[in-house]
Amino acid sequence: MSDMRNELLTSAEGLIRRRGYSGFSYADLSDRVGIRKASIHYHFPTKEGLVATVLQTYRDRYMGALHRIEENFGNALDRIDAYGRLYLIGVDKGLGCLCAALSSELEILPVDLRTGTVAFFREHLAWIEKIYQVGRQNAEVNASLDDLQAARIVVSSLEGALMIERLLDGSAGFEITMKAIRTSLSPPILVNATRAG
């Protein structure tokens, strides 16, 4: 992939994550990258095609990160924590989730973009479910939650925190949500009710 094409994708991703699908144009991209709109059209003839490529690149990047998390962390709670830290990068940069930005405009999105956005969230829910299932088998997580419940708690909480902590307390506020997720998913601490002696 050419350097210019990569730069266009990176800049378009930043614009979408800040402004949404309808909130940016090729003129905005031209200003940011410093090339004529005609040159952007050479690489990406349509806005829909550009955003579809950004979305697929984003999904691929996340899937690679999920594989690395599984390779580098053994405990389910540590894997979920590492997953949350992927979102923290967005908080630190003042960027929302690309797919959350797209989902806020779901009714006006072209069908392919809507399908890709839905697929992103389903991929993430399925990954958390798998991690949680293994964690339950190994007694690493709270067994009173089933895999689907845990996945919804994790993804919904992180997406919400990413949105509000850009307005409120940034990474410090996001860390509070991360800690709350870990606490809610941890196995309950068993207290020995019998007295010694």
N, C-alpha and C positions, 0 to 999 in steps of 0.2 A: 504494500500500500504506500502511495506517495506521501511525502511529508506534508504537502498542501492538503491532501485529502484527510490525513490524520488531524491536521490543525482545524480544518472545517468541522470535523466530527466533534472534536473536543470543545470547540467554541460553541457549536450548536447545542451540545449537551448542557453546558453551563447556562446558556440562555433559556433553554426549556426548563431546567431545574429552578431557575429564578422567576420566569415569567409565564411558563406554560406553553402549550402548543400554539394558541392563537396570539400570544403576547410577543412573538418575535417574527421578524421578516428577513428576507434575504438582504435587505438594506442594512438591518442591524448586524447581520453576520458580515457583510461587506465592510462596515465600519470597524468591526472588531478585528477582523483578520487583515484588513488592508488590501483587499483585491476587489476588482469590479464584480458587480452582480453577474455579468455574463460569464465570468470565470467560474463562479459558483455553479451556475447552470451547466457548465461543461462537465463538472464532476457529479452533480446531482440535478438532473433536469427538473425535478419537482420537489416541492417542500415535503410532500408525503413520503417520497422516496428517501429523502435526507433523514427525516425523523425515524423512518422505519429502520434505516441503517444504524442510527444512533441507538435506538432501542435494542436492536439485536446485539450490538457491541456491548451495551450496558448489561444485558442478560448474560452474555458470554463471560464478561469480566466477573460478574457475581458468581457464576457457576464455578469458575476457576478458583475463586476465593473460598467457596464452600468446600471444594475438594482439598484445598490446602489446610483448612481448619480441621478436617477429618484426619489428615495426615499428621498434624502437629499437636493435636489435643486428644486425649483418650477419654476423659470424663465428660459426661453429657452436659453438666452445668458449665464446665469450662468451654465446651464447644459453643453453647448458646451465648455465653459471655463474649467469646471471640466474634461471634456473629453480630452481636450488638455493637461491637467496636467498629464494624464496617460502616454502620450508620454514623458513628461518632465523627468519622472523617468528614461527612457532610456538614455536621454541626459546626466543626472547626472552620470550615470553608464558607459557611453561610449559605449552603446549598440544600435544597430539599431533595427528596427522592424523585428521580426522573419519573417513575411510574405513578407515584402519588400525584405529581403535577399533571401527568396525562389523564389520570383517572378523574381528576376534578373537572375535566372537560369531556367526560365519556360520551355524552350525547352528541357532541359535534365532531368527535374523532372519526376519521375514515375507518372502515371495518377492519382492515389489516392492523392498524395501530391499536384499536380496541382489543382485538384478539391477542396481540403481543403483550399488551399491558396486563390483561387477565392472566395470561400464561406466566408472566413474571411472578405474580403473587401466588399462583398455584404451585409453581416450582419451589418457592420459599416455604410455603405451608407444608408441602410434602417433605421437604428436607428436615424441617423442625420435627415433624411427626416421626420421621425415621430415627432421628437422634434421640427423641424422647422415648420412643419404644425401646431402644437399646438401653437407655438409661433406667427405665423401669425394670427391665430384665436383670440389670446389674445392681438394683437397689440404690441408684445414684440420685433419683428424683422422687418427687412427691407422687406416690402411686394412687392417690385419691383423684388426681386429674388424669383423664385419658389423653391420648396422643393428640387428637384433634383439638381438644380444649387448650392444651398447652401451646400448640402451634398458633392458635388464634390469639391467645394472651400475648405471646412473644411478638408476633408480627404487628398486631394492632397497637400494642404499647410502644414499640420502637418507632413505628410510623408517626404516631401521635406526638411522641416526645420530640422527634426530629422537627416536626412542624412548629410546636409551641416554644421549644427552647431556642429556636432562631430568634424569637421575639423576647424571650424572658432571660434566662440565666446561662445560655450557651452550654458548653460542655459540663459545667458544674451541675446544672439542672438535669442534663441528660444522664449523668452518673447516678443521680438519685433514682431515676427510673430503672437504670440497669441493676442497681442494688435491690430495688423492690421486686423486679422480675426474678432475680436469683433467689431471694427469700421465699417468694411464693411458690417456686418450683422445687425448692429443697425438701428432702425428706423431713418429716416432723422429728423433732428431738424427743426421744423417749426418756421420760423422767422416772427413775426408780422410786415407786411410792412406798416401798417397805423401808423401815428404819433399821439401821445396823444395830446389832446386839439384841 
